[in-house]
Amino acid sequence: MRLVFMGNPQFAVPSLEKLLSSKHEVAAIVTSPDRPRGRGKKLCSPAVAEFARQNELNLIQQDDLKEPAFLEKISNLAVAIFVVVAFRILPVELFSIPPRGAINLHASLLPRFRGAAPIQWALIKGEKKTGLTTFLIEKKVDTGQVLLQQETDIMPEETADELSERLSVIGAELIVRTLDTIESGDYQPLAQDPALVSKAPKIKPEMGEIDWTKPAAEIVNLIHGLSSRPGAYTDFNGKRIKIFRARKITGEGSSNLPGEVIRADTNCGLIVKAGTDSVQIREIQMEGKRRLPCRDFVRGCPFEAGSRLG
């Protein structure tokens, strides 16, 4: 089938690559415009735009998705379907253009974790399994009829970055399989069960502050869910510390207070008391310093047993 692909971040790139090597024809790629980022406000392109330029593909960078000239340009491409992966909310005027509609790849087993951050919330909530869903786009976000799903286990101590990378590869295969199924006509879209709906709203930086009175398992889930953006954090002597990887430890620090360092050495890194059990910090970054394995970090930082975090 002839299609338009829409996507922005690196998560979408494997899907585009897979489509280009499939029997389907990618007529154009739509991404957001380049935008200034970072302290220097350097103009940066979405990962999909960079890939499209490198491969000399038909790239359209568009801000206003309702602009008449843009809608006309897309209509003139005469495609059968849109494929959307980690892009933006499409207005009805746009997703109504192709005769076979628009399909979206979502990084959860819908209707679980509807919203902007399904990967992060699956980890924060301590899920053991997750997956991907392709569905038909409708006016209300993430509510469309389900086409195909692919389940996968969440690996022990897997971070959001690692899970995202793995799901992007699985999702690329699922996208092509979905298009093949639609083209064959042998499929039956299924309505989502309202009783199973859960939300995955956008992550805000302030959500990363660690509450050491919480159980260790919850703290570890938060750390892995927010690694590395925006990052879970705590304070020590007036400086912010980001934590990217951790592990729950049982049987230590029964007499310590939440947030108190139980051990700090090059063998174990840092072990910190939580509300129940303890947290072994495995990867860390002090404000103004580089990210390090915690065993290396403690060599040059003034942590000792009895120090308090938070």
N, C-alpha and C positions, 0 to 999 in steps of 0.2 A: 504493500500500500504506500501511496505517496503521503508524506506527513510533514508537519512543522514541529520541531522540537523546541521546548521552552524550559530553560533552567538557568541557574546562576552559580552555585558553589561547586566545589570539587566533588561533592557527593553525586552530582548529576553527570559528571564527565564519563564514568564507565558506561552508563546507559547510552550516551551519545556514541561512544566508540563502538559499542555492541551493535547499535542500529546501523551504523555506517558499514559494518561488515556483514549485515544481514541482507535478505532479499528485498527489504523495504527501502524506499527512496526518501531521503531527507532533503526536502526542497529548500528549507531555510531553518536557521537557528535564531530564536529570539531570546535576548538577555536584557538585563537592566543596563543603563549607561555606566560608563566609568565614573567613579566618585573619589573625592579626596579622602585619604585615611591617614591615621597616625599623627604623630606630633608635627611632622613636616608637611602634612596635608598633601602628600604626593598622590597624584591621580592613579587609581588602581582599577584594573578590570576584573569583572567576575571571572572565575576559573573557566567557565564554559566559553566566554568570549575569547579568552587567551587561546584555548584549544581550537576554536573555530578559525581564528586568524592564522595560527600556525599551520593549519591544514587547508587554508584557502577555501573555506566554506562560505556559503551565503549567510552572512551575519547581519541581523537587524537588532540594534540596541535602542530600546524604546522605553520612555518613562510613562507617558500617558497612554494607557491601553484602550482608551475610548476615543482617541483622536481619529477623526474621519479618514484622514489620509493614510494612517496606519492600518485601519480596518479595511480600507480599499486595497491596499498593497497585499495584505494577507489573503483577502478574497480572491485576488487575481492569481494567486499561486495555485488555485484549484486543487487543494489537497483533500484527501478523504478524511483525515483525522489529525488531531493534535495530541502530542505526547508531552506531558508536563512532569518535571522532576525538580522539586525544591526550587520553585520559582516564586510566584506571587499569586494573590487571589485574582482569578480571571473574571472580568465583567461578563454579563450575559451576552452583550453585543459581540464579544469576541468568541466565547466558547460555543456560540450557536452557529458559527460560520460553517465548519466542516460537516458534511452529511452524516458521518459516523460519530460525530461528537468529539469530546476530548477526554482522554484518560489521564489519570494522575497516579504516580507511584508514591505511596505513603509508608514511612518506616515504622509501622506497627501493624498489629493484627486488628484492623478496624472491626467494631467500633471502639476498641480499646485505644486510649491515648490519642484522641482527636486533638489537633492543635499544632502549634509551631515547633514544639520541642519533644517529639515522641521518644527519641532515643534517650535523651537526658532523664525524662521522667520514668521510663521503664527501669533505669538503673537506680534512681533516687528511691523508687518504691520497692526496690529489692526483688523485682521480677526474675524468675528463673528462665523464662522463655520470652521471646519476642518474635518479630518477623516483619514481613512486608505485605502490602495489599495494593493491587491495582483496582481502580474503581472509576466509574463514569462521573465526570464533574457535573455538579448541579449548583444551583444558586447559593445554597447554604453550605458553608465550608465543611469538607470531609464527611458529608452525609450521603454521597452518591451510592448507587448500587455497586456491590462488590463483583469484580470479575474473577480474579485469581488471588490466592494467598500462598505464602511460603513461610513456614515456621522454622525457627532456629533456636538452639539453646544459647543462653547468655553464659559465657565462659567465666570461671572463677577469677575474680579480680580484674575483669575486663573493664576498661575505661570507655568513656563516651567516644573519644577519638578512635579507639581501636574498633569498637562496635560499629561506628559509623562507616569506617573504611570497609569492614567486612560486609555490612549490609548493602553498601553501594555496589559491590560486585554481584551479590546474590540478586539484587534488584535489577541489574542490567539484564540478566538472564530472564527474569520474570517479565520484564517489559516486552522483550522479543516474543516470548511464549504467548503473552496476552495478545499482541498484534496478530500472530499466526492464528490464534483461536478466533479472534474477531473476523479475520479474513475468511476463515473456513465457514463461518456462520453457525458452527456447532458449539454454542455456549448459551448459558442462561444466567443473566445477572441476578444477584440475590440482594434483597433489601437488608440493611443493617438492623440488628435487634436493638431497639432503644433501651432495653433493660441492661444491656452490657456496656453502655457508653461510659467512658471515663475521659477526663480532660488532660491535655498536655500544653498548658499555656506557655507563652514566651518566658524565658528565664531572665530574671533581673539580677544585676550584680549583687545587690544586697541580700539575695537569697543564699549567697555563698558563705555567710558568716556561720562558723561552727559553734553550736551550743554544746559545750562539753558535758552538760548534765544529761544529754540524750544517751540512749544505749549505744554502745560501740558499733553495732551493726548498722544503725541508722546513720551514724557519722561517716562510716566507711562508704555506704551507699551514696551519700551526698558528695563525698570527695570524688568518687569514680564517675558520678553522673555529671559533675561540673568540670571535669578535667578535659581539656585545659582551658576552655572558655565557658564562663568567665573565671572559673577557678574557685574552689572552696578556700576559705581563709580564716586566720585567727590572728591575734595580736600578741606580741612579746616585747616588753620594755618600750612600748610606744611605737613599735614598728610592725608593719603588716607582713605576715608570712602566708604564702600560698602553699597548699598541699595538693599534690596531684595523684598520689598513689598511697594506699594504706591497707592494713590488714587487721582484722579483729583478733585480739589475744585474750584468752581466758586464764584465770588462776593467778593473776598478778595484781598487786595494788589494792587489796581489799581495805586497807586502812588509809589510802590516799584520797584526796579530794578531787572532784572533777576538774580537769584541766591541769592537774599536777603531773610533772614529769616523774615517772617511776625510774626509768633508766635512760641514760644518754651515753652511748659509747659506739665505737667503730664496728662492733660486732652486730648490734641490733638496731643501730640508729637511735630513734627516739621512741619510747613507749610512754603513752600519756593515758592517765585515768579518765574514763568516761563515766556516765551515770551508772551503767552496768558494764562490766568487763573493761577492757582497755584497748587502745588503738596503737598499733605499731605504724609509725610514719615511715614511708619507704622512699618517697620522692618529694622534694621541698624546694622552695625558693624564698629567700629573704628579700624584702623590699630593696630594690637597687642592685641586687646581685643576680647571678645566673642560676638557672634551675639545676639541681644536683640530686644524685642519690643521697638519701639521708645519712648513710654511713660516711660519705665524704663530707657532707655538710657539717656534721658535729665536730670534725677536726678543727675547724676555724671559727666556731661560734660558741658563745659563752653559755651553753646549756649544761645543766647539772641536775641531778636528782633533787626534787623539791622545788624547782622552778615552776612558775605557773603560766599557762597560756590562756588567752582570752581575757 
